[in-house]
């Protein structure tokens, strides 16, 4: 669809304002895929508006819409800015939907060397930068202290690298009430986190250059077969998913506060949710580990990019530089910390792709809350920032993801054999990359 639609038609530690906007200081600036849900977004947008009062910024709130974006590019009327998952950068850049930011980075003084390597790699295609990273999302492991105590173990002593041991411990932690699950002992969160489990087993879904698929590898088969075995012991994935869907995930009666889960990996942003709605829940946070016991995490996040044909590329560049500057991030962190203090809630920090911004946030703004699990969790996340891997940019990243998700669902929902399902997905995913390469 992407190809057909198109055929139809260094982080910033501070801003050098003298190098930014040129003579074209007026006009409208339109966005796609961004919103203003909280003080973090609003503070940074206001910083841009204060710095560039002559620019008419129009933030079109809502999630990134692939079809809307591709149609706009194909028609020659794209938005000036798109805010999208970094995993998508490779596909759109390869097909010419995004413009390289080489001149923008140089003119605006954006120091890509200030950004984390994993984030920069995701937005770099054929040695050219096509996006500037924003937040970074990492995976950690959350352990229910009560469930651990019931199973006779301390959270700190659980061997997260021992898959068989985790499965056995999950069985001990599992509880049923009238034959129905009341506590899921171990939730590996596959298919959601399948790439992280493949990495932990020593494999990769995509090669480092994003052009070779690894779904038929032993680590990929092992990870999917393992998830199926874990779910089968508690009634199968449909049973697990139904139980998971019943959780008050964002509320004060969440799965940790109400003892509904024992161990599960989760994105770091969820720590802020738990710190807000149930700060006294019995939780221990640890780093995910590979099978050799090394801490790892799967880094993701969003990025700003400028579509091909954007009419206000200079203003778009200035917006990106302002939104991702360390000074702007620190200002937003201060507003968030003040808001949390006013509500007597912990401030768990901000985690961006900009190393300079993060260092300043945790030196100048962050203070320990006094709630042990929250403060310990912050340190775990910080320790993982430079140990995380990222999905490499690929000419057909979206298609590859669709294939592995479909294979995982056939195994977990329909009972297909993992090796057979992945063996079927492998040539389909590889063909998508090869076809896109040929078209490019």
PyMOL commands that set and color helices and strands:
alter all, ss='L'
color gray80, all
select helices_A, chain A and resi 2-8+17-19+39-51+66-74+86-94+102-108+112-114+117-122+145-150+155-157+163-173+194-200+218-232+237-245+269-277+313-323+326-342+355-365+372-384+397-414+418-439
alter helices_A, ss='H'
color red, helices_A
select strands_A, chain A and resi 28-32+56-58+81-85+124-125+128-129+132-133+139-144+175-177+180-187+261-267+283-286+288-289+295-299+302-305+388-390
alter strands_A, ss='S'
color yellow, strands_A
deselect
rebuild
show_as cartoon
